[in-house]
Amino acid sequence: MTDTVPAIELRNISKAYGALRVIDDVSLRVDKGVFITLLGPSGCGKSTLLRTIVGLSQPDSGAILVDGQDITQAAAHNRPVKMVFQDYALFPHMTVAQNIGFGCEMQGMSRAATAERCRELLELIRLPDLGGRYPDALSGGQRQRIALARALAPDPAALLLDEPLGALDLKLRQDMQRELKSIQRRTQKTFVFVTHDQEEAMSMSDLVAVMNKGRIEQLDTPQNIYANPVSEFVASFVGAANLFPARVAAVEGGKARLEVEGSEWVVPTHRITSGDGLKAGDGATVVIRPEALTAGASRATNRIRLTGKVTEQTFFGDRVHLHLSLASGQSVLIDARPQAVQAGTEEMTVECATEDLAVIANG
Amino acid sequence: MTTLSHSQDGKRPGNPPGRLRRFMTEGPGFAVLMLLPALLVLGFVIGLPMIKAVILSFDTITLRRPAAAGTIGLHNYSRLLSDPDAWGAVLRSALYMLGTVAGSVSLALGAALLTHRVIRLRALARLTFLLPWTVPAVVTALVWGVMYDGNFGVINRLLDVVPFVSGHDWLIDRQTALFALIIAQVWNEFPVAYIFFLAGLHSIPEELYEAAKIDRAGAFAQFRFITLPQLRYIIAVIVILLMILGFKAFPIIFILTGGGPAGATETLTVLTYNTAFRSLDFSYSATLGILAVLVSLVLVLGYLRVMARADTGKGGAV
């Protein structure tokens, strides 16, 4: 039988600091064993939401349930969730083993059981010989893993991670992303991860909740978030996007006719990714990813075509970014293979399959 | 082609020789040069009197018998070794020092813990605890003298309301005089420690407490496992500083009891003063002074050691 009780459930959580509403009526359901990421820009409320779940901040309204138990009013030390802090918060005067065992000791676990749990976790994070070292003798990546082990030590129902990779350099961060995902799979724990790095979110998560101004704008798999954004914010925050203002001319027979850039684009209605559908006269935004645009004008139907002047080319080795200025003055970003772009190109036409774009209803 | 001319030995004409220049600009000579003004002032106001005191300790200069003045070698030092009053004074100095350190550290730490998270009326709360420090020791002594008065002192008035406790002549009773002085001294000097502890508490990252809280550490466990270890270096520095202050304390003791009753509060500094200006025995007083300097020197060395450990990162978090 499938266990239907979610690991974490948030019901209409709100939190304000004075007039500033940092969490605005957020509801979220996270199933057991899921790696979910709260993704959003600085100040969007993602860290506050995490601190609210762990009990370091109290919501103004709403309910927090862990394993079906309402813990909204419970003190932080009585909640079955643990947290990994951005700066790790390792106790500098304690050894690695003492750090990992601290939570177990506070829970009243015997010294022998604590030592055994430390050994298990040091094996899990693949640092079995570092138990006697102090945090200041560890690298950033090692500290990060120790912080993870410390949070896992009391066997929490869910682990909350507040931008734990933010302080690492790019290479180490990528290694740690794989390591974190691997540990999550092996422990089968529910991980709630907070980051503002969209690549990090996309590469690690089973689910991504994109947050903006205290609200969750979209909760979906990384693939769907990228392919089917439901708002202009999601489209532009997750990956690069070309946004075209549009007006609906007609909707009929599974097609929507849109007036865009002075021409008519016919788009299948299943590419309308937000709202309850569109009707004639509605405003909309068409989202086209830079890599969905290809150079040249084929004879294929179900394509939209754009022609403009190349204003800028940026070479990245395996890719090249072109900036195209359309007659309307709108700039379009194209992500292409270098072979697809002829040297000295001044004017070019690009096209995009209507299946590859998304239409977002305005308002 | 332009060539730069140098003398054959590589020195520019008119400049001091390379070795001397390096010594004065990069070597220890530069440090000495920079320290020289301060060293001159210190030598004048501390060094000279110290040398004078050492010379005096080998003489016998007493205004009671001026004709007997003359060099007597180590006589004063052998007298010191067998002088029960001197060693009694050292013992009282040690008790006074330990009492003031224990009282000041406890009170300052308690006050810092109480006020460092205060947000409303923060300045007022801190000012309250810093106020005693702004009061000169002489005034502190006079105020506490009035408070301790056996007839109309506020302490006895307060004790009147406590059942089975009667008023007391705090400064006249041999059993309580030293204890009463320690309290006055603690009141006067604990703000020094309070400032250090407040700064130390602010430097402890809040995340450590949050992590501990999530791990089920209560208030006492947080204090034991985070606050105390994180403050250990500051505590060490403060203890040694307060030991130095406590050992050389003078005005409060002198004004309140003058070393009495019957020598019960006569610390080494007070004995040194009394020997010089009451017994008029300047040479023996200088000998006692040398002893006080030696003890202070040991404490200062301890302080420097703690500071050196902190500088090399072995002293823990500051």
Boltz contact constraints between the chains, C-beta under 6 A:
constraints:
  - contact:
      token1: [A, 56]
      token2: [B, 210]
      max_distance: 6.0
  - contact:
      token1: [A, 76]
      token2: [B, 213]
      max_distance: 6.0
  - contact:
      token1: [A, 76]
      token2: [B, 214]
      max_distance: 6.0
  - contact:
      token1: [A, 77]
      token2: [B, 213]
      max_distance: 6.0
  - contact:
      token1: [A, 77]
      token2: [B, 216]
      max_distance: 6.0
  - contact:
      token1: [A, 82]
      token2: [B, 214]
      max_distance: 6.0
  - contact:
      token1: [A, 83]
      token2: [B, 214]
      max_distance: 6.0
  - contact:
      token1: [A, 85]
      token2: [B, 207]
      max_distance: 6.0
  - contact:
      token1: [A, 89]
      token2: [B, 207]
      max_distance: 6.0
  - contact:
      token1: [A, 89]
      token2: [B, 208]
      max_distance: 6.0
  - contact:
      token1: [A, 89]
      token2: [B, 211]
      max_distance: 6.0
  - contact:
      token1: [A, 92]
      token2: [B, 317]
      max_distance: 6.0
  - contact:
      token1: [A, 93]
      token2: [B, 229]
      max_distance: 6.0
  - contact:
      token1: [A, 102]
      token2: [B, 215]
      max_distance: 6.0
  - contact:
      token1: [A, 103]
      token2: [B, 215]
      max_distance: 6.0
  - contact:
      token1: [A, 106]
      token2: [B, 215]
      max_distance: 6.0
  - contact:
      token1: [A, 106]
      token2: [B, 216]
      max_distance: 6.0
  - contact:
      token1: [A, 106]
      token2: [B, 217]
      max_distance: 6.0
  - contact:
      token1: [A, 107]
      token2: [B, 216]
      max_distance: 6.0
